[in-house]
Amino acid sequence: MDSLPNTVNDASDIAKKLSGLGYSVEVLFDSDLAGMGRAVSAWVRQLSADRASEGFFWYAGHGMQVAGENYLLFSTSPGTTAADGDSGRNSPFAEAFLKYMDSDEILPVMAGLVTRETMRLTDGKQRPYQNGSIVRELYYSLSSGASAPMREPSAGSGTASLSSAPSVAVSSPAMAAIPTGSFYMGSPVIELDRDPFGETRHRVSMSTFYIASKELSVGEFRRFVEDTGYVTTAEADGGAQAYDEAKGEWVFRVGANWRNPGFRQGDDHPVVCVSWFDAVKYCNWLSVKEGLKPAYTIAGQSVNWDRSANGYRLPTDAEWEYACRAGTSTPLFTGESISTSQANYNGSIAHNYGNIGLFRKATVSTGSFPPNAWGLYDMHGNVWEWCWDYYSNPNTTPLSDPTGPASGTHRINRGGSWSSPGKLLRSAVRASDFPETAGSNLGFRLARNRE
């Protein structure tokens, strides 16, 4: 088996950092299986004898698979190989880990920070995530009996049962009925700033459906949390993506979540810092509250959509664009141009679809600007909106009610946000993120089948 030149460096540097943080450290190099077993057993006995409140185990080297399952290797996803590092002293995962080890909030927050930093260092190719991996907060227990497996909260945590939750009054969201029809999805080749791969124009036929006239509000999401005790992905991760105005870039901000996105919000503002998982769980909760059949079957991070269900759900990629366009074929439903008196976006950045305008640097109340022809507000700007589909380049053959590929890594979001330049508000623009992503410019709106 090929040697990994950075593994000794990784282990040595992690040991040095731990020693500096006050840990008692033992290091084992080039061990065989029996030697590793003895070392781990001694470590567990020492933890128990010292009644230690914290224990840390680092393994650097080749991983192991049994029946397709990864063991010891938590630095990347199943079926992929962790990078050893093309240059420099450490592997990307170790480099990310070393960066955040001396954080004051190392235990509850560091896992999410390390995950995102590893993804940044590898351009998203390596993602420290799998069942049982160090992504969310982990909870350990030392007992006198047989050892129990590690457990982690499911995506977007939230342990309260929908059926046993205390009663909270809810009101049905205003829904617009979208007519049956067909349209050209994507953008023509002459449209400025288009993505030639993600916006390939193709004909799509659509059945009628309902879509919320406004983005889901803070107040609506608050009732869900109060009713269930739900913990969002951002709260479990210890923070969310937020805009750092001084740096002019997006960063992971510790403590950012739907309650505290980094700017003031009223209950009538769109909820932000919610992941795709948070959104689908909200959909199911509201469906149960209204006596509807939930659209989603959720088991951990596995989400299946029952297309016959009458409950609330996220719109598909095609439904969203069809509803946004509302019969138009221009770059925006406002025509060939848009201004910050028509939508909430970053008007300080010059673009091909209007003049310089305001940059409000935050969300505004839902419905603050005129709606499109089908009565939908904020389809351009305010917050990006999660859709059901996994991201892929469009299928250019004529389609009817497409729902996207059966699998993928990123879920689509649409519409642009308060932080987006004008060019990203175009009706055809398709963005995407990992479904665990939560950011202060990312929310959602509801959809339903039309019975």
Secondary structure as the mmCIF struct_conf table of DSSP 4:
data_model
#
loop_
_struct_conf.conf_type_id
_struct_conf.id
_struct_conf.beg_label_comp_id
_struct_conf.beg_label_asym_id
_struct_conf.beg_label_seq_id
_struct_conf.end_label_comp_id
_struct_conf.end_label_asym_id
_struct_conf.end_label_seq_id
TURN_TY1_P TURN_TY1_P1 PRO A 5 ASN A 6
HELX_RH_AL_P HELX_RH_AL_P1 THR A 7 GLY A 20
TURN_TY1_P TURN_TY1_P2 LEU A 21 GLY A 22
BEND BEND1 ASP A 30 ASP A 30
HELX_RH_AL_P HELX_RH_AL_P2 LEU A 33 ASP A 50
TURN_TY1_P TURN_TY1_P3 ARG A 51 ARG A 51
BEND BEND2 SER A 53 SER A 53
BEND BEND3 GLY A 61 GLY A 61
STRN STRN1 MET A 64 VAL A 66
TURN_TY1_P TURN_TY1_P4 ALA A 67 GLY A 68
STRN STRN2 GLU A 69 TYR A 71
BEND BEND4 LEU A 72 LEU A 72
BEND BEND5 SER A 75 THR A 76
TURN_TY1_P TURN_TY1_P5 PRO A 78 GLY A 79
BEND BEND6 THR A 80 THR A 80
BEND BEND7 ASP A 86 ASN A 90
HELX_RH_AL_P HELX_RH_AL_P3 PRO A 92 TYR A 100
TURN_TY1_P TURN_TY1_P6 MET A 101 ASP A 102
TURN_TY1_P TURN_TY1_P7 ASP A 104 GLU A 105
HELX_RH_AL_P HELX_RH_AL_P4 ILE A 106 LEU A 121
TURN_TY1_P TURN_TY1_P8 THR A 122 GLY A 124
BEND BEND8 LYS A 125 LYS A 125
BEND BEND9 GLN A 130 GLN A 130
TURN_TY1_P TURN_TY1_P9 ASN A 131 GLY A 132
BEND BEND10 SER A 133 ARG A 136
STRN STRN3 TYR A 139 TYR A 139
BEND BEND11 SER A 144 ALA A 146
HELX_LH_PP_P HELX_LH_PP_P1 SER A 147 MET A 150
STRN STRN4 ARG A 151 ARG A 151
HELX_LH_PP_P HELX_LH_PP_P2 PRO A 153 SER A 154
TURN_TY1_P TURN_TY1_P10 ALA A 155 GLY A 156
TURN_TY1_P TURN_TY1_P11 LEU A 162 SER A 164
BEND BEND12 ALA A 165 ALA A 165
HELX_LH_PP_P HELX_LH_PP_P3 PRO A 166 SER A 167
HELX_LH_PP_P HELX_LH_PP_P4 SER A 172 ALA A 174
STRN STRN5 MET A 175 ILE A 178
HELX_LH_PP_P HELX_LH_PP_P5 PRO A 179 THR A 180
STRN STRN6 GLY A 181 MET A 185
BEND BEND13 GLY A 186 GLY A 186
TURN_TY1_P TURN_TY1_P12 VAL A 189 ILE A 190
BEND BEND14 GLU A 191 GLU A 191
TURN_TY1_P TURN_TY1_P13 LEU A 192 ASP A 193
TURN_TY1_P TURN_TY1_P14 PRO A 196 GLU A 199
STRN STRN7 HIS A 202 MET A 206
STRN STRN8 PHE A 209 ALA A 212
BEND BEND15 SER A 213 LYS A 214
HELX_LH_PP_P HELX_LH_PP_P6 GLU A 215 LEU A 216
STRN STRN9 SER A 217 SER A 217
HELX_RH_AL_P HELX_RH_AL_P5 VAL A 218 THR A 228
HELX_RH_AL_P HELX_RH_AL_P6 THR A 233 ASP A 237
TURN_TY1_P TURN_TY1_P15 GLY A 238 GLY A 238
STRN STRN10 GLY A 239 ASP A 244
TURN_TY1_P TURN_TY1_P16 GLU A 245 GLY A 248
STRN STRN11 GLU A 249 VAL A 254
TURN_TY1_P TURN_TY1_P17 GLY A 255 GLY A 255
STRN STRN12 ASN A 257 ASN A 257
TURN_TY1_P TURN_TY1_P18 TRP A 258 ARG A 259
STRN STRN13 ASN A 260 ASN A 260
BEND BEND16 PRO A 261 PHE A 263
TURN_TY1_P TURN_TY1_P19 ASP A 267 ASP A 268
BEND BEND17 HIS A 269 HIS A 269
STRN STRN14 PRO A 270 PRO A 270
HELX_LH_PP_P HELX_LH_PP_P7 VAL A 271 VAL A 271
BEND BEND18 CYS A 273 CYS A 273
HELX_RH_AL_P HELX_RH_AL_P7 TRP A 276 LYS A 289
TURN_TY1_P TURN_TY1_P20 GLU A 290 GLY A 291
HELX_LH_PP_P HELX_LH_PP_P8 LEU A 292 PRO A 294
BEND BEND19 ALA A 295 ALA A 295
STRN STRN15 TYR A 296 ALA A 299
TURN_TY1_P TURN_TY1_P21 GLY A 300 GLN A 301
STRN STRN16 SER A 302 TRP A 305
TURN_TY1_P TURN_TY1_P22 ARG A 307 SER A 308
BEND BEND20 GLY A 311 GLY A 311
STRN STRN17 ARG A 313 ARG A 313
HELX_LH_PP_P HELX_LH_PP_P9 LEU A 314 THR A 316
HELX_RH_AL_P HELX_RH_AL_P8 ASP A 317 ARG A 325
TURN_TY1_P TURN_TY1_P23 ALA A 326 GLY A 327
BEND BEND21 THR A 330 PRO A 331
STRN STRN18 LEU A 332 LEU A 332
TURN_TY1_P TURN_TY1_P24 PHE A 333 THR A 334
STRN STRN19 GLY A 335 GLY A 335
BEND BEND22 GLU A 336 GLU A 336
TURN_TY1_P TURN_TY1_P25 THR A 340 GLN A 342
BEND BEND23 ALA A 343 ALA A 343
STRN STRN20 ASN A 344 ASN A 344
BEND BEND24 TYR A 345 TYR A 345
TURN_TY1_P TURN_TY1_P26 GLY A 347 SER A 348
BEND BEND25 ILE A 349 ILE A 349
STRN STRN21 HIS A 351 HIS A 351
TURN_TY1_P TURN_TY1_P27 ASN A 352 TYR A 353
STRN STRN22 GLY A 354 GLY A 354
BEND BEND26 ALA A 362 ALA A 362
TURN_TY1_P TURN_TY1_P28 THR A 366 GLY A 367
BEND BEND27 PHE A 369 PHE A 369
TURN_TY1_P TURN_TY1_P29 ALA A 373 TRP A 374
BEND BEND28 GLY A 375 GLY A 375
BEND BEND29 MET A 379 HIS A 380
STRN STRN23 GLY A 381 GLY A 381
BEND BEND30 ASN A 382 VAL A 383
STRN STRN24 TRP A 384 TYR A 390
HELX_LH_PP_P HELX_LH_PP_P10 TYR A 391 TYR A 391
HELX_LH_PP_P HELX_LH_PP_P11 ASN A 393 ASN A 395
BEND BEND31 THR A 397 THR A 397
STRN STRN25 LEU A 399 SER A 400
BEND BEND32 ASP A 401 ASP A 401
BEND BEND33 ALA A 406 ALA A 406
BEND BEND34 THR A 409 THR A 409
STRN STRN26 ARG A 411 ARG A 414
BEND BEND35 GLY A 415 GLY A 415
TURN_TY1_P TURN_TY1_P30 TRP A 418 SER A 419
BEND BEND36 SER A 420 SER A 420
HELX_RH_3T_P HELX_RH_3T_P1 GLY A 422 LEU A 425
BEND BEND37 ARG A 426 ARG A 426
TURN_TY1_P TURN_TY1_P31 SER A 427 ALA A 428
STRN STRN27 ARG A 430 ASP A 433
TURN_TY1_P TURN_TY1_P32 PRO A 435 GLU A 436
STRN STRN28 GLY A 439 GLY A 439
TURN_TY1_P TURN_TY1_P33 SER A 440 ASN A 441
STRN STRN29 LEU A 442 GLY A 443
STRN STRN30 ALA A 447 ASN A 449
#
